[in-house]
Amino acid sequence: MDIVHDAGAHRFSVEVEGHRGVVDYRLRDGVMTITHTGVPPAIGGRGVAAELTRIALETARREGWKVVPACSYAAAYLRTHPEFDDLVA
């Protein structure tokens, strides 16, 4: 998947078969608050949301940001991926 990070728009996105999946976030004082994860049903069940979230978290780690998972998907992802526990604010 070719995930694009648009830092100005605070969005990670990917296009799959003409459908766009996204992770939106806010950034303040070194804290990335993930506010929305969205994947259309047409491309659901393929790991698109998981890959978007993983890339967002890896970006947070690289930038030295903490993470607040405000959306339910990001919170669930973090519960099942302890390798990112150090990022949770």
N, C-alpha and C positions, 0 to 999 in steps of 0.2 A: 504494500500500500504506500502510495506517495502522499504522506501527510504534510500539509502546509501549515506553518505557524505564522499567522498574521499578528505580530506583536501590537501593532497600532490598534487593531480591532479587538484585541484580547480574545483570539479565537484560533483553535486548531481545527482544520477541516480536511476532508478527503472526499473525493468523488469516486463512486463505484457504480458502474453501469448507468451513468447519468443521474444518479441520486447522491445527495451530499449529506455526509454525517459530520457532526460538529461537537466540539467541547468549547464552551464559553467560560470565561473567567474574569474576575476583577483582580487587580494587583494594587496593593497599598502597603507601604512600609515593609516591603520584602515578604508579604504574605499573599499567596495566590489563593483566591477563593473560587473554587470551581462551582459555577452557578447553574450550568445546564449541560447535559449530554443528550444529544438527539441523533437518532438514526432512523430513517424511514423504514417502514415495514418491508418494503421491497428488497432491502439489503440487510434486514435483521437476521440474527442467528448465525452470522458469519464471523463474529469476533471483531467487527468494525469498532464498536463502542469501546471494547477492551483495548484495542490497539491505540485508539485516540487517547484514551485515559493514560495508558502506559507512556506514551510519548509526552503528554502533558506533565506527568510526574517526573520523567527523566529530565525534562527541561527545567522544572523547578529545582531538582537536585543540582544540575549543572550551574544554574544561576544563583544557588544558595538561598532559595526561597523556602519558606514553610508553606504548608497547604492546609486549607480548610475545605473539606468536602461538603459544600452546602447542598449539592444535588444528591438525590438518593442513589443514583447509579455510582457516582464517584465514592460515596460512603461505603456501598456494598463492595466495590472493587478493592478499596483499601482494607476492608475486613478480611478479604481472602488473599491478600498479597502482602504478607508481613515484611517483605524486603523494602517496603516503602514506609514502614512505621516511623522511621526517624524524621520524616518530612511533616508529619501531622502536627499542626499547631495546637 
